[in-house]
């Protein structure tokens, strides 16, 4: 009866962890079979994914100690009565060698062994290699507009006793007569879709038809007899009785004894019981009652069936023909999803679909509700047979709320007898604005609303969805799982009870569940929704038995996060994944997500998700999960999981959400890193003779494509190198050709791979082996401190002020200053000009009255660069508010680099606590007669800068707010003035923004 069609050299085994690396190798060479990509899997990632996947089994095809095929095998979560193949893969070099067939036949065989009637899978319409194989293995392609769903009824065939005598003489796989065309299967009749198996071998014939929605046998035809079911229509209005006919034809010449016993199924009552002996042809008549349903029948679910158990010459078979029970009319209240307004007339729509075969009149009155007033609550509409209609309903809101009412409706079909049919439909609509708290039953969901925010609990699959009327959600929770191994029971198991209530300014939705797979375990899901868009969820898991749970239990709270404009904490850095191709979570290893949050900036609304740092983030197929270790729950013990939080539109900035998730705000905001990084010297933009350019792919993807590096200076050669994906190279180094000194030059990189093309660029700033020249000269304002590194020279005099009054690049002066004496200019008096520093809340006049000093200094920055220059100190001793504070402006140079670095340090010796630490500069940007462009760069985000111009000056200022404790010192992020002959972008100079100083940087 069972056929095993495994090629001799290929062995089918079940997955064990020892195969993890071989499975990873298989996936890494199978990318092209799945639309391309270059994700690299490891043994660890494979084992982790399979451990959390919830599969019943995973079958592997082994050849020469290599995994050449993979087939996962699980329960089918979308429907009853089926097992499922979530994923089938054959290594590309083994296509056409019947490896996929062997794996699928193993799945079919296992389905039979486990006693299940059906095996399902999904594929895609263009899978021309696999679809014929699937059909040969017994699958039927169900016609649907939005998917390619296949169902295999061979397990039912092989478990039907009446068919076994014929199956002993034929091979169900080899002797099949089915067409293997790449198109949906079946033929239609009276609204029914039928799938047919047919076999023939050595004079033995067998034909079996299955009805699609009932998922059961509709026809059996053998050499000896044929039996089939006839029902006039598939779509039937409930509340009536309908006929069913069984046509039995005896072809054997001997009496055919049949016993038929009807079976109730869901809302179908079928009491037929009859025995017949058939000589030629007999029709057995029956009648079934179609009772009322409470909700529309889903096309994805097994329908209620007219079911009967047969004994045919002493051997059993079950016939099942599905029915789509219909309300007299499908009626729905459609409410616009945007913001509603109280006291303003609005319009909703009532949509109808007449399910009678005749024209029908539908009448009802909308029940009143305290929050809404309908313009005309009485509805009457005539609709032709099987047609649709729309009726506008005017309303005015007294306040916001959920309309959810059972409406008694009357239908009078035009069938000649005028008999009225009464039925009840629940109509619901959510009328929400920026205020209001309410909740209730929304037919398919339970909902709570708080202002513009909603949380919906799906009654069927237990997904918990947040939403806002300004945009769709980016993140939602899916059904919870208990294990290990993890059970998928709550993908279909409804909550036993649901409670919604208001708790202060929070709306709460509680749902109670009880596990069948772990009978001692029950749990409550608690979701709390605030008006600011923050949703909190946690679980209370209980052992309700009188004994401890014997297994070490785990509990996973799965969630899906759409990576739309994602910011990802990873390896201690923060990555900007604005590029859609970079934000696929498959390209990032879950263990390396280094903090407890994810943040997507979205299109209209941001979405942040965070969890307690003590719990474990895991990967589950296409989603994430928060894993909780419950241990062996003691009798009566309750385990409360740490909360997860979802913020919808609450935070527009990732750093603010990160502070919320971490419950602290760090003083320095890091810059976001690029997932595809072009750098030099480990991010240090200052280069020497032996510097190397580095291209690094931070995603878990190799460099598969060509890289072109180009330079602006004349005579520079373009560098080009091509990388193969199979080489698994994630970074590459390039030796820099000799660069001219004293010149900032951008290098531009172009990456090309198939349809993916993008560019990166950065500025190269050369330094020399010399020293910064420093000297003190006496001038009109007293001592003047002078520094020069070749291309750049500056001067500062502490007697003049805390300011640089001269900055010369290649012989051209770039600063406007009142040196040697401060005086009035424009809005300021005194005005120093140049590049200066000040303390917020202290006027230039007050600062000028304080004691000042200067010294030559050498400082090492966070990148290891040794800077030399001048420190200008202002000792605040007279100003009452800021007495005891020392302000230091550092002006620094590197040998040969056309860059001036200005940073400030504030030391608090006042015994008070301050809060502001600004750094300001004044710069004249040049004229039409200058070839050089000066770039004033401040760290952004992290500090603020602005420019101001009038007819007397150009002002540039940069400021930064930092807490300053008594006895402490704080440094600002430096401001850099970089000189170049070509315009540079912030990204090209971004390496400068990463440079910092602190009190440990003294050279």
N, C-alpha and C positions, 0 to 999 in steps of 0.2 A: 504493500500500500504506500509506503513512504519511499521516496526516491532521493538518494544522496548523490548529487552531481558535483563532486569536488575533484578537481584535477589531481592526478597522482602526486605531482611535486608540490602542491599547495596544501598546507594543513590549516584547518580552521580551529582556533583555540579561543578560550575566554581570556580577557585582559587580566593581567596581574602587574603589580608595580615594576617587576623586573623587565617588562616590555616598554617602559615609559620612554626611554631614549630612542628606541626603534620607532615608536609611534611618532615622536617628535621629528625624527629624520624623514618619515613618510610625509608628514604635513609640510615640511620645509621644501620638499621638491614637488609639491602638488598645487602650488599657488595658482598656476595658470589654469587649472581646471575649475577654479572658483573666481574667475574674472580678473586674475592678476593680483598684484600686491606682493609685498616681500616681508611679511611678518615672520619673525624667527621664533620658533617654539623651542623650549628646553624640556628635558626630562621632568624637571620640577614643575613647570607650568602645566604639562600634560597630566601628571599624576594629581596635581591639585584640582584641575578642572574636572577630571573624571571622578574624583572623590566626592565633589560637591554637586555633581550633575543630577543625581537621583535616578540614574539608569538602573534597570533591573540587571542587565548584562551588557558587556561590550565584546563583540566578536572581532577577532583579528585573523587576517589571512597571512600566513607565514611561508616564506620561500627563501631557502638558503640563509636561514637565520635572520632575515630581514622582514619587517612588516610591510606588506605590499597592499593591504586592504584593511578597511576599518568599517565597522557597522555597530552603531549604538542601538539599544533595544530597551524600551521603557513602556510605561502605561501611557495611553493616549489621554491627554488632559482635556481635550475639547468635547469629548463625547463618552458615552457609556459603552461597555462591551467590546473594547478594542485595545490591543497593544499597538506599539508604534515604533517606527524606525526614524529617530530624529536626524540621523546623519549617516550617509554612506559615502565612502571615498575609496577609490582605487588609484594607486600610484600611476602617474601618466605612462610610464614605460611598460605597465602591465595592462593597459587598456586593450580590449579585444581578446584577452586570454581567459575569459570566463571567471575571473576572480569575483567580480560584483555579483554574478549569478550565484556562485557558491555561498557568498555571505547572505544574500537574500533568502536562499533556500534554507539556510541554517536558521534564519529568523522565523520563517514559516514553520519549519519543523518544531522549533521551540514553542511557538504559539500553540500548536496542536498538543504538544506534550503538557503544556500548562493548562489545557482545557478551555482556552479562549476561542471565541467564534470568528474573530476578525483581526487583520493586521493592516494598519494604515501608514501612509507616508505622504510627504509633499515633495514636489520637484518643481522644475520650471519648464515652460512649453518648448523652449529651445534645446532641451537636453536630449538631443536626437540619438545619442548613443545608449542612454539608459532606458528611455521610455519603452522601446520594444522588448528589452530584457525584463522590465517590470511586468509588462503584459504577459509575456511568456511564463513568468513565475506566478501568474494568477491575479495580478492587480487590474482593476478597472479605473480608468480616468473619469472622474466625475466632472461633468460640465459646470463650471462656475466662471464668473466674469473676473474675479479678483485673485484666483489662485489655481494651482494645479494639484488637486487633492486626489489621491489614489486609495482605493479600498480593495483588500484581498479577502475573498470569502472561501478560499480553499480550505482553511481550518474547519469551517462549517461543513463543507462537502465531506471532508475526511472523517468527521465525527458524526455523520448522519448514518444510522444503522441501515436504513433501507437502501443506501447506495453502495454499501460495502461489497456485496456479491459481484457487482459490476466493476468496482475499483480493483478487485483482485485480478481481473483479466486485462486491465488497461493500466498504463502509466500516465498519471494525471499530467505530468510535465511533458513527456515525449510524445504522447498521442493527442495532444490538444489540437483542435481545428480552428482556434481563434485567429482573427485578423490582428496583425501587429502594427497597424497604421498609427502614425504620430498625430493623433487627434482624440478628442473625448469619445468615450465608448457609450454604448447603449442605444436603445430605440424607445420612442415615446408612444404612449397610447392612453387616451382619456386622462391626461395629466400625470400618468405614471411613467417613470423611467425604469427600464428593465435592462439588466446586464446578463449576458448569456455565456455559460461555459458549454463547450461541446467536445466530445471525444469519440474516436472510432478506432478499433483495432480488431482485425481478424473476425469481422462479423459482429462484434459487440459494440453497440452504440450507447452513448449516455449524453443527455442534454439537461442542464439545470439552469433555470433563470432565477435571478435575485432581484427583488424590488428595492430600489435605491434607498428610500426613506425609512422603510421598516427594517432594512438590513437583514432580510430573511428570504427564504426560498418561496418563490411564487409558482414555479413550474418544475416538474420532474418528468422526463421522457426517457424511457428505456426501450429495449427490444420487446419487453413484455407489456408495458402500459404507458399511458401518459396521464398526468393529473395537473391541472392548473386552476388558479384562482381568477375570478372575474368580479370586479367592482366597477360600478358605472362611472365614478368620478373620484379623483384623488383629493380635491379640495371640497370639503363638506362642512356646511354650517352645523354647529353643534345644537343639541336639543331635540334631535329627531332620530328615528330608526331608519336604517338603510339596508338594502339587500346585498347579499354576497352569494356567489354561485361557485361551486366546485365542479368542474367538468372532468369526469373520469372515463377514460377509454381503455378497454382491455384489448390487447393485441396478441395475447398468448394462446388463445383457444381453450384455456382452462379457466375455471372460476377465479375471480380476483376478489378477495375478502378485504374490505376496508372498514375501519372504525375511525370516526372523526369526533373529537371532543374539543369544543371551543374553549378559549382561554381569555379571561379578562386581562386587559393590558392598559395601564394608566387610566385614561378616561373613557376607554372603550369596554362595554360590557357585552360579552358574546357567550350565550348559553347553549349553543348548538351541541347536541349529542346524538349521534346516529351511526348505525352500522348498516353497510350495504354489501351485497355480493353482486359483482358486475360481470355480466356476460359479454356485453358489447360496449355500449356507451350509456352512462348515467350522469345526470346533473343533480347534485345535492344542493338544495336551497337553504339558505340561512338568513338570519337578520341580526344585525348588531346595533346596539344603542350607543350613540355618540354623546356623551355627557359634556357638560360645560367645562371649559378651561378658564384659568385665571389670567393667562398671559398668552401673547402670540407665540405660535410655534416657531422655533428657530430652525432655519434651513440647515444649520450645522449640527443639529442634534438628531438622534434617533427619534422618529415620530412614534406616536401610539400606533399599534398595529392590530389588524384583524388577525388574530393568532389562533392556530388550532394544532393539536397534537394528533397525529395519524398513526394507525397501525396498518401496514400494507403487507398482506400475507404474513402477518406476525412480526414484521420489522418496523421500527419506529422512524418517524420523520416529523419535523415541525415546519409548518407553512406560516409565513408572516408577510402581510402586505400592509405597508404603512399608509396612514391617512393624515392629511393636514387639516386638523380641526380649525374651523374658522368661526369667529364671531359673525353675527349678521352683517356687521360693518366694522371696518377698521377705522377708529376715530382717534385723532390726536390733536392736542392743544399745542400749537406752535407759538412760542414766545421769543421775540427777538433777543439775542444774547447780549446786546449792549446795555449800558447803564440805563436804568429806569428812573422816572421822576415822579414824585408824589404830587397829586393835585393837578396833573396835566393829562388830558385825554390821550390814550394810546390805543394801538390796534394789535390784536393777536389774531391768529388764524385757526379755525377748526378745519382739519383736513379729513375727508371721508373716502373710504373705498368700499363700495357695495359688493358683498360676497355672494349675494343671491344671483340665481340665473335669470331673474326677472327684474324689471324696474321696481324700485321699492321706495316708500316714503319713510323717512326717519324723523322722529320727533322726541324732544326732551327739553327739560328746563335745567339750566346750570344752577346747582345749589349755591346759595349765598355764602359769602365768607366775610368776616369782619374787616379784613384789610383791603378788599377790592369791591368796587361797584361796577357791574356790567351795564352797558347801555341798554341791551335787550337780552335778557337771560333765556328767553324762549327761542328754541331753534327748531326749524322745520325745513327739510330739504328733500327733494325728489332726485333720485340718482338712477340712471339707466343701469341695466344688468352689467355687473363686473366693471363698472366705470368708477371714476374718481370725481370728487367735487371739493371745492374750498369755500368756506363761509367766513367772512370777516366778523370779528367780535370786538366791539369798542368797549373800553374800560377806563376807569379812573382809580388810581391807587390812593387809599387813605394813609397807608404806610407800606413798607416792604414785607413780603412774605412768600410762603409756598402754598400754591393752590393745589390741593391733592384731595379729590373728592370722588367717591363712588357715585356714578351718575346712572340712574335708571333710564333706559332708552326703550323706545317702542319702534318696531319695524313692521311695516305692512307691505309684504311683497305683492306685486300685481299678478297673483297666480289664479285668480278667479274666485277664491272662496273668502277673501277679505280677512283672513285670520291674522290677528296681530301677534307678533313675537316680542316678548319682553326680555331684555338682557341688560347686564350691568357692565359698564366700562369705567375704569379709573382714569380720570383726566388729571394731568398735573402740569404745572408750569411754575418756573422760578422767576419771581419778580424781585430783582435785587438792585440796589444802588450802592452808594458809598457808606450807608449806615444800615442798621437793622440786624437782629440776631434771631434766627429761626432754624427749624429743621423738620424732617419728616420723611414720608414714604414717597419716592418719586418713581414708582413702578419698577424700573429695572435697577434702581439704586436706592440706598438710604443716603440722605444728604443732611449736612449742617452748613449754615451760611452765617458768616460774620462780616458785615459790610460788603465789600466787593468780592470777598473770597468765599470759596465753596470747597468742601471736601465731600466726595461721593464714594460710597462703598458699594462696589458692584455685587449684586445679590448672587450672581452665578459663579464668578471666578475669584471673588474676594480681593480684586485690585482696589487700592485706595488712591483715588485721584484728586489732586488739588486743581483748582481752576480759578480764573479771574476774568471778568468780562472784557478786559483789555487785551487778553492774549492767552494762547494755550499754554499749558504747563510744560515744563522741561523735565520734571522728575515726578515719579510716582512709586508707591509701594506695591509690590505684587504679593501673591498669597504666601503665608508663612509655611515653614517646613520643620518637621520634627524628625530626628534621626540620631545616630547614623545607622544604616543608610537612610538618606532623607526620603520622607514620604511625600508624595504629590497629592495626597487625598484632599487637601484644602483648595486645590485648583478647581474642584467641582462641588465640594461639600459646603452647603449653605450654613450660615450662622444659625444657632439654635434660638437666639434672641438678640434683639438690637434695642439699645436705649439711647435716646438723644435728649440732652438737657443743657441749660445754661448754668454756668458756674462763674458768677461775677461777670467779668467782661469777656469770658471765654465760652465758646460753644464746644460741647463734648459729644463724641460719638463712641459708644461702647458696644462691642459685639462679643457674644459668648460662643465658644466652640468646644466640641468634645471630639477627641481622636478615636477613630476606630482601630487604627494600626497600633496605637499604644493606649489601650482602654482605660488605664488608670489616670491618663493625663487629660486635663481640660485647661483652657486658658481664656483670658479676656484680652481683647485688643482695645486699647484706649487711645483715641485721637483727640487732641485738644487744639482748637483753631482760634487764634487771636485775630483781632481786626487789623493788626499791622502786617498780616500776611505770614506770620510764623505759625507753622503747624508742628505740634509735638506728638510723637507716637511712642508708646511703650506697651509691653505685654506683662500680664500677671499669669504665670503658669503654675498650675496646682496639681498635686498628686491627691486625688480624691479617694484613694483606696486606703485600706488599713495596713498596707505593707509598703515597704520601700520599693521603688522601681529597681528592677534587677539590672537594667542596662545603663551604661554611661550615656546620658542623653545630651544631645546638642540641639540647638534651636537657631534657625536662620531666618532673619528678617530681610527678604530680598527687596531690592529697589532698582529701578532703571533711571539713569541720569542721562539726558540728552546732552551731548557734548557740543552745544552750539556756542561758539566763541568762548571756549573753555579756558579757565586758569587752573593749572594743575600743580599742586605741591609734590615735588618728585626729587628724590635724592638730596633733600635739603635745599633745593632751589625752587623757584616759582616760574613755570613755563607759560608763555603766552601762546595758546593754541587757536589763534584767530583763524588760521588756515584750516579749512574743513578737512583737507586730506591728512592733516596732522593730528586731528582730535579723535581718531578712532581708538577706543580703549584697547583694542587688540594689540596696538603698537606700544603699549606701556605696561610694565609688569606691576601687578597689584601690590606685591611686597615692597616695592620701592616708592609707593605713594607715602610720603613722609609725614603728613599731618592728617588730621581727622576731618577733612572737609573737601568738597568739590564745589566749584562755582562756575556757572555759565552766564555770560552777559546777555544772551538771548537777543531778540530783535526789539521787542517792546518792553518785556519784563525780564529782569534778572532772576536767577534761581540758584540758591545755595542749599547744599545738603551737608549736614555734619552729624557726627556721632561721638560717643564717649571715647576718649583716647584709650581706655582700658580694654575695649573689645577689639575683635579681629575683623578686618575687612577682607572678604574673599570674593573670588570670581565665580559666577554661576552662568554658564553658557553665555547668553547675550546680556547679562545684567550683573550687578554686584549683590553682595549680601553681607549683613552684619551677623557674625556668628557668636552665639552665646553658649558657653559650656555650663550645662545645668547639673551635670554629675548624676548621681543616683538620688533622686528626690525622695526624701523621707516621707513616711505616711503623714498626710495632712500638710506637707510643706508647700509654701508658695514662693516662687522665684519671680522677682520683679526685674525685668530687663532694664538696663540703662536706656534713657530716651534717645531717639534720633529726632532731628529737627530739620524742617524744610522751610526755607524763607522764600516767599514768592514776591518779588518786586520790593522787598523790604530794604535791601541794600543795593545801591547802584554801583558801588565800588568794591572790588574783591578784597581789598585790604581791610575795609570795615567789616565785611563778613568774616574774614579770617580772624579778626580780633574778637568777634562774637563767638566763633567756634572755639578759640583758644582760651577765652575768658581773660584776655589780657591784651594790651596794646603796646607793642614793642616801640621803642623810641625812634628807631631807624627803619624806614620803609624800604625794603629791597626792590631793586629793579627786576622786571620780568625778563627771563631769559628766552632766547630764540631756540626753537626745537632743532633748527638746522643752522649751526653756528659757524661763522667765519671769524677766526681770532688769530692773534699772534702773541707769542710769549705768555701763554696761559691767561690771556685777557688783558695783558699790559700793552697799551698801544705804542709805547716808546721802544724803538728797535735799535739794536746794534748791528754789527757786521754779520753775526751768525744767526740772526733771527729767522724763524720759520713760520710760514703760514700754516694754519691748521683748519681743516674743514671737518666738522663733527656732526654726525647725525645722532641726536639724543634719543630719538624714538628707537624702539626695538626693531629697526629696519636696517638692512645693509645699504651701502651706497651702490645702487644699481642704475648707472647712467653715466653721462659725461659731465665733467667739470671744466670750465674755461675761466682762467684768471687773466685779467687784462689791467694794464697800468696806463696812466695818462701821459707820463713824460715821454718825450720824443726818443725814438730808438729802443724803447722797451719791448721785449718780446712777449708774446702771448703764451701762456702755459695752458696746455690742454691734456687731460688724462681721462681715460674711460675705465669704469669699474663694472665688473660683472656681479650680478646678484649672488651667484653661487659661491663667490669668493668670500662672502659674509664679512666684508670690510665695512666698519662703521665710522672710521675716521681716516684721514689722510694728511700727510705733511708735505709741504712744498718749500724747497729752499728758495729764498728771495734773491733775485738778482740784485746787483749793486744798485743802491738808491742814492740820489744826490743828497748832500747834507744841507741842513737849514731849510728844507722844503717839506711841507706836509702834502702828501699825495694819497689820493684814494685808490684802493685796489677794488676791482669789481669782479664778482664771481657770478657765473651763469651756470645753472644746473639744468640738464635736459635728460628726461627719461620717459620714453613713450609719449604719452599725452601730458605729462607733468613738466612744467617749465617755471622757473622762478629765479630771482636774482638776489644777491646780497652784496653789500659793500662795506668797507671800513677804511678809516684813515690810518696811514702809516706815518709815524712821527719819528724821524731819525734823531739819535743822540750821538755825541762824539765822545772820545776818550779824555778830553781836556777837563778843565775846571771852570767854574764860574768865577770871574774876576770880581773882587770886592775891594772898595776903598772908601775912605772918608775924606771929603773935601769941605773946606769952610767957604761959605757963601753968604749971600745977603740975608738969609734967614738963619744963619748959624751953621751947625754941622749938617752936612748933606751926605747921606749914605748912598753909594753908587754901586750897582751890580750890572755885570754884562756877561753874556754867554756866547757872544759872537753876533748872531743876527738880532738879538734883543738886548736892550739896556734900559734900566729904570733908575729913578732917583727919588729919594724921600728925605724929608727933614722933620724931625720930631718937634723942633721949635715952630715950624709952620703949622703942623696939625697931624692927625692920624690919617695920612693920605700919601699916596704916590702922586707927585706932581709932574712927572715926566716918564713917558714910555716911548722909546724909539725902536722902530723895526727897520733894519736896512737903511738907516739914515733918515727916516721919516718920523716926525713927531705925531703921536696919536692921541695925546691927552690935552684937553683945554683946562687950564688951572689959573687961579689968581695968585699963584706963587710970585713973589716971596711973602705976600701978606694977604690974609683973607679979607674979603670985602663983599659988598652987596652984589647980587646978580639975579635978575628975574625975580622969583618969589623968595629967594633965600638971602639971609644975612645973619652971620657971615656965610660966604660961599667959598669952599676950597676947590671944588672941581676935582680933577684927577680920579683916583680910585681910593675910596675911603671906607671906613667902618664906623658904625654908630650903635648906640643902645636905644631901643625903643622907649619913648617917653622922656627922652632927654634932648633938649634943643641943641642945635649946633653951637649956640653962644655958650650954653652951660658946659658943653663938652670942651670947648676951646679954653675954658678957664681952669681946667684940671691939669695936673702935672703929667708930662709925657716924657718918654725915653725911647731909645732904639738900641738894637744890637744886631750883629750879624748872627745868623743861625743856620744850622744844617738839620734837616728833618728827613726821615725815611717814611715813605707812605706805605699804605697797605699792600701795594704791589711790589715793594722792595726798591723803589726808585729813591736815590739820594738827592734831595733838593737842597739848594743853597740860596740864601737871600737875606732879607731883613725882616725883623719883628719890630713893629711900632706899637708901644705899650701906652695906654692911657690909664692912669691910676686915679680912680674916682674917689676923692676925699672930701669935696665940698658939697656935692649935690645930695640933698637930704634923702631922697628916695633910693638912690643907687650907691650910697656911700659904702665903701669896702669892696666894690666890684672892680676888677681889672680887665680892660678890654685890650686884646692884642690882635693886630692885623699882620698877617704873615704874607709877604710877597716873595715868591720862590721861582727859581729857574733850574733847569737841567742843562748840562753842557750841550750846546749846539742846537737845542730844540726851540723852534719858534713858538713857544707856549709860555705864558705867564700864569702861574697858579696863585690865587688869592684865597686864603681861608682865615677865619677868625676863631679865637679862643676866648671864652669868657670865664673868669675865675671869680667865684663868689666867696669873699671873706667878710661879708656883711652880717652873717648870722640870720639873714632872711632867705626866703625862697622866692626865686624869680621864675618867669615863664617864657620870655621872649628873647630870641637870639638872632637878630637880623644881620645880614651881611650886604652892604650896598656898594655899588660902583658907579662911577660916572665916566662915560666914554664918548668920544667923538668918532663916528663911524667912518670918516674919511670923505673923499670928494671924487669928482669925475676924473681927476688927474692922478688918482692912485690905482695901481694895478692890484694892490694887495687888499684882501678882505679880512677884517678882524671878526672872529667868532667868539662871542661871550657865551659860555656854556655853564649852566647850573644843573644840578641833579634834578630830574623830573620823571615821575612825581617824587616828592620828598622835600622840595623847596619851591619857593615862589619867586617869580621874576616878572618885571614889566618894564616897558620903555616909555619915555615921555619926551616930547619935543616941543619947542616953541621957537620963536625967532632969535633966541639968544643961546640956546644950548640943546644938546641931546643928552637925556638922562637914562641910564640903565641901572636898575636896582634889583638885587636878589635878596630874599629874606627867608628865614627858617625859624620856626617855633620849636624850642626845646625846653624841657624842664631843667631847672638849675637849682640843685640842693645846696644848702649852706656847706661851705668847705669844699665844694666840688668844682671841677672844671668841665666845660663842655665845648666841643669844637663844631663849627658848622661844616656842612658839606662844601668842599671847595668850589669856587667859581674860576673857570679857566678862560683865558683870552688867547685864542689860537689864531695865528696868522697864516694865510694861504692865498695862493693866486687863483684858486678855483673855489666855487661855493661848495661847502660840505654840509651834509645832513646831520641831524642829531644822532641817527643810527650809526653813521660813520665815525662820529666822535664819542660814541657811547662809552667806550673804554675809559675815557677821562672821568665820566660820571661815576664809575665804580671806585675811583681812588678816594681814600679817606685818610685822615690823620687823627692821632690821639696823643695822650701824654706819654705814651711809651715809644713815640716815634722820634725822639731826639737822636740826632746823628752823633 
